[in-house]
Amino acid sequence: MEAAGEVLRSGSSQELHVLAVDDSYVDRKVIEKLLKISSCKVTAVESGARALQFLGLDGEKGALGFNGLKVNLIMTDYSMPGMTGYELLKKIKRSSAFREIPVVIMSSENILTRIDSCLEEGAEEFLVKPVKLSDVRRLMKDCIMRGETEVKEGRRVDKRKLEDDNRTSSLSSSSSTPSSSPSPPSSPPFGFDVATSELISSPPHSSKRAKLRDSD
């Protein structure tokens, strides 16, 4: 399997930044080590309240975090005192600034109703502890692919907008240019014989019949 560090070097010029949330010191250090092995920058906090403070969703700080770093992924434990990972997930997904950030829930308990609730609320994935290095590498690869897709879609939208602007500009310039209207047919000169006019405009065989009538 391709290592996440190799994926980062080949598919992304920017180091991924992960916010890890876990009240257990041991679990927090384990996930932090796995992320660093996968060439990620890690910010590890011990509670949901601390995570909200870092994101600026506690109403007291800006939305850029302590170091002004963009967060690419949030990994949070489910069972935490004060605020569960599920409650943290809901707050993040209801934020216009952070709802697009993928959130992964971790838990030592494999409870189907808990898993379904998190996925329905918008969790990217639900991992059962202990989290493995292969899980982290797969998540990093998914994040990189998601980022590349967003960049491509952004470029596609910009290109489409440019084409629409050029088309609108072309239509505006063509509509402002006065169109040349055909000149009206000139009226026959005064005293012009109507019969002569009909002969001129008639096909040749009609003209031949008219001459035969005159000879008779």
N, C-alpha and C positions, 0 to 999 in steps of 0.2 A: 504493500500500500504506500502511496506517495506521502511523504512527511509533510506536515503543515508548513514547516519552515521552507521547504522546497516550493510549495504552492505559493507562499507569500513572495518568494523571490521571483518566481516566474509569472505570477498572475496579478501581483499588486505591488505598487511602489510605496505603499503606506502600511505601517505596522498597525495591526488591529488592536483596539483597546477594549478590554473586557472589564465590566464591573461585576465583581463576585461578592455575593451577599450570603453570609452564614454566621449564625451565632456560636457555632462550635469552632474553637480555635484550631483544633486538629484538622477538621474538615476544610476549614478556610485555607490552611497552609497547604493541604493536599491539592485542592483545586488550583491554588495559586501556582504551585510547582508545575502541575500539568500544563497550565496555560503558558508559563514561561518556557517550558520545554518546546511548546508549539509555536515559539517565536511571537508571543503576544505580550503586549503591555497590560499589566493587571493593576486594578485598583480594588483592594479587598476591604470590605466594611463588615461590621458585626451585627447590623440590624437593618430592618426596613426603613426606620426613621433616618438612619445615617445615609442610606442609599438615596432617599428623597432629598436629603440635605445636599448631597453631592450633585444630584441632577438639578437642583434649584426648584424642586417641587414642594418645598416646605413653606414657601411664602416669604422666606427671609433672604435667600441668596439668588444670584442670577442663574440662568439656565445653562451655564457653561462648565459647571463643576469647579472643584478647587483649583485645578491647574488649567482650566480653559480647554480641556481635551474633549474631543468628540468621542462618544461611546458607540461602539459598533455592535456590542452584544452584552446582555445582562443575564447572569446566571445566579439564581437565588434558591436558597433552601426553602422548603415548604413550611416546616414546623419551626417557628421562631416566636419567642415571647414578645408581647406588645403588638407586633404586626406580622401576620403570616406572609409567606411568599405569595399566596393567592391574593391577599389584600394589596400587596405591593404591585402585583401584576395588574390588578384592576386600575390602580391609580396611574400607572404608566400608560396603559392603553387608553385611558380617558384624557390623556394630555396631548394636545395638538402638536407639541414640540417633540415628543418622544414615542408616540404610538407606533411609529414605523420601525423602531428598534426591536429586533427579535429578543424575546425573553424565554429563557430555558428554566424550567422548574426542576429542582433536585429533591429527592426524598428517599429515606431509607425504608419507607413503607409503600408497598405496591398495592394501593387501594384504587380500584377501577373508578368509583364515583369521584374520587379526588382527581384522578387523571382526566376524566371526562370534563369536569368543571373547569380545570385549568385550560384545556385545549379549546373549549367553547368560549372562554374569555379572551382567547387570542394568543396563548402560549405557543411558542415555536415547537417545543418538544418537552417531554417529561422524562427525566432520567432517574433511574433507580440507583441509589448509592450501593456500593462504592462506584464513583465515576471512574471510567477507564480512560487511558490515554487515547485509545482508538475513538472513543466518543468525542473527546475534545478536538481531535484532528478533523473528524468528520464535520463538526460544527464550524470549525474555522474555514474549511473548504466551502461549506454552504454559504457562509458570510461573504467570502470573497466573490463567489459566483453571483450572489445577490447584489453586491456593490457594483460589479462589472455590468450587470443587467441594467441597474438604475442609471449608470453613466451612459450606456448605449441608448437607453430610452430617452434620456435627457437630450442627447445629441440629435436623436431622431426628431424629437419635438421641435428643437431649435431649427433644424433643417427644414421641417415642414412649415414652420412659421415664416422662415425666410422666403420659401417658395411662394407662400400665400401673399406675402407683402409684395414680392416682385410682380405677381399676377395682378394684384389690385392696382399697383402703380401703372402697369401696362394698360389695363383697362381704362384707368382714369385719363391717361395721356391720349388714348385713341378716341375717347368720347369727347375730349375737349377740342380735337382737331376738326374743323368744319368739313363736312362731306360735300363733294362736288355733285350737285344735282344736275340731271340732264337738262339741256336747254330745250324749251318748248318748241314744238314744230313751227316753222315760219308759216304765216298765213299767206295764201295765194295772193299775188298782186291784183290790184283793182282792175276789174273787167276781165279777169281770167275766166275762160269758158269752162263750165262745169263738165260738159261732155268730153272736152279735151283732157281734163283732169282724170276722169274715169278711165279714158283710154290709156293714159300714161300709167295709172296704177293697176290696170287690169293685166292679167297674164297674156302672153303672145297670141294664143288661139282666139281669145275674145277680141283682140284688136283685129285679127284677120276677118272675123265675121262682120265686124263693123264696116270694114272697107268693102266687102261684097254687097252689103246693103246699100251703100252709097252708090255703087256702080249700077245697081238695078234701078 
